[in-house]
Amino acid sequence: MKNISRRRFLQNSTALALTPVFWASLKNINANEMINRVILGKSNLETSRLAFGTGSFGWKMKSQQTVLGMQGFARLLQQAFEHGVTFMDLADIYGSHQYFRNTLKFLPRDKLTVMTKIWTRQTDWYNFTGFQPTFNRFRKETGCDYFDIVLIHCRESANWVQETSALRDAMSAAKERGEIRAVGVSCHTLAALKAAVQCNWVEVILARINNRGEHMDGAPEKVMPLLKQAHDNGKGIIGMKIFACGKLVSEAQRQSSLRYVLSSGNIDAMTIGVDRIDHLLDNIRMINRTLRELG
């Protein structure tokens, strides 16, 4: 996407509605409200430590972020971008693809890390039609010619590696064509996570982790050693459920979980869904404070 001048930006009628918040955010941003950057394992993908999660309570093609509407969604992503958040966490079942496409009118694609996930379960509201038709639809919906990361979404079976052989081959072929930069999996059981750790095909793991074991695949003392093994072997690790789907509410609870995750050295980045800029900034400030305290 070409850079556009401020004048051309303001001439765009859709951008006009977003201008006050967007340009206010460009004035003076406190360094404590800027997130730092990391490398995701041996994938060599550089991105922001914090990803913008678009799937809070995401299900049946909608989420807490999509209900903000096109303009609300775009406004929040613009604000996140100005605070250094360049990692965009999408998924088909969140319904966030089309909303993200709208933000590419204002955000530079080449400065973003775009991750999405492929859901393969057949339900009364979702029909998986195979990799290529699904992937073609993803590109059309998002306006992206390529994705930085594509994950197989929500694996629970201990045998998911064998069960997804054809899908993984198709994803690898897309990677060879330059349409995907890194492949991986999101895990929702301890057995699935163990399989992901052992699978050479997996470059990125999205795993549930916090210090309380809430909404996780097992107790922290069982999950963290697996993440360490995967990370030591060069896999990029992205943590989710850091605040346990909103169960860790107080500042002390959230700070404790962040300290547990960040002090481990096993989690490269984390995805946290918010629907308000003040919540995003609070998360960034807490992450930065924790990193300073850890030295």
PyMOL commands that set and color helices and strands:
alter all, ss='L'
color gray80, all
select helices_A, chain A and resi 6-11+13-24+31-33+41-43+66-82+92-94+97-103+109-111+131-142+160-163+165-176+190-198+220-232+244-246+251-264+277-294
alter helices_A, ss='H'
color red, helices_A
select strands_A, chain A and resi 37-40+45-48+50-53+87-89+113-118+147-155+180-187+204-208+236-240+269-273
alter strands_A, ss='S'
color yellow, strands_A
deselect
rebuild
show_as cartoon
